[in-house]
Amino acid sequence: MEIRNRVIGAIGSAVEGVFFIWGMLFAGWSPMLAAFGYWVEEAAVYLVTFTALVIIKIARGGRMFIPRFTFIYGFVFFVHTIFFLILAGITAKSDPVAEKLFEAFFRIFVRGGLSWPREIMADIAIITVVVTAGTLYTVFFRIRRSGSDPSVIVNRSFGAIIAPHFLLLFGIGGIILSGAPSALVVVLIIVKVLVDLSGFADRGSPIVSPGEG
C-alpha cells in the first residue's frame, strides 16, 4: 500500500519529468528552459501550499505556521531565483534563450515592467501550464495523505523542494558552465523523479515540529 501511495503521489512529478525529457531530447530545449521549469515548480509549490494553509485555517482554525512557512520558503525561493538570474546572465551571450529569460526577469524584478520573450513564449506558456497542473495534483495528494495536518504539509513541501531543486538548479548550472552535453540534464531529471518516487518528501524537513500545533 505504501509503495502504491508513493507511485500515485509521484504521478505529477513523473508526467512533468517525461515532458521535460521530451523537451530536452526532441524539442531542442536549452537547459535554461528546464531550469525555468523547476523555478516555476518551486513558485507553484509556494503559492499552492500557502493557499492550502490559509483555506485550512479559515475552515477549522488552529495554528497553520503560515508566517514561518512564508519566510523560510520565501528565503530559499529568493536564493534560487537569484542563482537562476545569475546563471541566465552569465550564459546570455552564448544562449539566446538564457538572454530572453534574463531580460524578462530583469524587467519584472528591477524595472517593474513586463517584457514577453515572444520567441520562446509558447515554450514558457506550455511549461508553466504543465508544471502548475502537476504541482496542483502533487500538493493536493500531499494534503490528502497528511490528513490536513499543517505541520506535515509544511515539512513535506520543504522536503519535496530543497534537495531535488538544489540538485537540479546547481546541476544544470554546472552542466551549462562546464560546456558539458545538454543531454546530461536528462539524467538530473530522471534522478529528481526517482527521488520523488522514493518517498523522500514524506520524511519532511525539520521546519515545524509535529507537536507544535
N, C-alpha and C positions, 0 to 999 in steps of 0.2 A: 504493500500500500504506500509506503514511504517513497519508494522509487517511482511509483506511478504518479504520486503528487509532484515529485521533483520534475518529472518529464512534462506533466501538464503545465506546471508553473513556468517552465523554461521555453514553452512554445513561442511566446513573443520574442524572446531573445534569439531562438533558432531561426525564425522567419526573418528577423532583422539581419542575422548573420548571413543567411543564404542570399538575401538581397544585396548586401554589401559585397559578398564574394562575386556575385554576378556582375556588379558594377566594376569591380577591380579587374576581373578576368575578361569580361566580354563587352563592357560598355566603355572601356578605356578611361576609367576614372583616374584622376590624380589622387595620390594618397591623402591630399588635403581634404578631399570630399569625404573620405572615410573619417578623418579626424573631425570634420564638421558634423558628421552624422552622430558621432559619440558625444560631441559637445551638445547637440540637440537633445540626445537621450538624457544627459545629465540635467539639462534645464527642465525637461519634461518631468523627470522623476521629482525634481524640486517642487515644481508647481502642482503636480498631481498629488503628491504626498501632503503638501501644505494644505491644499483644498480638502483632502480627506480628513485631516486632523481638525480643521475648522468645522466641517459638517458633523463629525462625531461629537465635538464639543457642544455644538448647537443642539444636537439631538439628545444627548444624555448628560452633558456637563462633565465635571471632573477635570483632572489635570491632564493636559494634552502635550505639554512640553514644547509648545509652539515657538516661544522666544528662543529656546536653546537650539531647536532644530533649525530655525531660520538663520540664526547667527553662525553656527558651526558649519552647516551645509553650505550656507551662503559664502563663507570664507573659502572653503575648499573649491567651490564653483568659481569664485573670483580668481583664485590662483590658477586653476585650469584654463580659464578664459585668457588670462594674461599670457600664459605659456602658448596657447593656441595663436594669439595675435603675434607674439614674438616669432613663432615658427613660420607663420604666414608672411611676416615682414621679411624674414631672412631669405625665404625661398621665392619671394615675389619676382625677382629678376629672371629666374630660370623657369618659373611655373606660372603661366597665365591665370590658372585657377586660383592659386595662392594670392596672386596680385588682386584679383577681383574680390576675393573674400576679405582680404586685408582692407581694401578701400571701403567695402560695405561696412565692416565693423568699425573702422576709423570714423566714418561719417556719423554712425549711430552713437558711439560712445564718447567721441571727442567734440564733434561739431553739432550733435543733436539733430542731425538730418538723416534722411533715408535715401540711399542710392541703390537701386536694384541692379545687380550684376546680370544684365539681360542674357549674356552669352551662356551662363550656367544656371539661369533661373529655373528652367524645367527640372534639372537635376536637384537643385535645392528644394524646390516645392515637393517633389516626389519623396526625397529623403525625409523631409520634415513630416509628411503625412504618414509614411511607413513607420518611422521611429515613434511618433506620437501615439499611433494606434497600438504598436507593440508595448509601449510604456503603460498605456491605459489598461491593457489586458494584464500585464505583469503586476502592476500595483493593485489592481482590483483583486487578483488572485492572492496577493500577499496579505491584503486586508482580510480577505475571507478566511485564510488559514490562521491568521493571528487572533481571530475572534474579536476583531476591532480593538485589540489592546494597543493603546497608543505607544507604549514603550517598545513593544515588539515591532510595530510599524516603523517607528523612527530608526531603531537599531538595524533592521533589515534593509531599510532604504540606504543607510550608510554602507552596510556590508556589501550590498549589490553594486555600489559605485566605486568605493575607494580603491581597492586592489585592482579590479579589472580596468578601470579607467586610467589609473597611473600606468599600468602595463601598456594600454593602447596608445595613450597620448604621447608618452615618452618613448615607447617603442616605435611608433610611427615617426616621431621626430628623429629618432636615431637612424631609421632607415632612409629618410629623406636627406638628412645632413651628411650621412656617410656615402651617399650615392649608390646604396645597395639596390637590387632589383625591387621595383614596386610590388611585385607579386608576393614578396615576403610579408606584406601587410595581411595577406590571406591567412598566413599561419597565426598571426596575432588574433585575428577574428575568430578562427577556429578555437584557439585556446580560451578566448573570452566565453564562447558558447559552452565549452566544456566546464569551465568554472561555474557558470550558471547552472548547468545540469548537475554539478556535484553537490548542490545544496549549500554552497559557500555562504550565500546571503542569509540562510536560515540560522547560521551561527551568530549573525548580527555583528554589530560593532559597539563597543562599550561606551556609548554616548549617554544612555539612560539606563539606570538600574531598574529592573522589573518591579522592585519593591517600593519605588519612589511614588507610585501613583496613589 
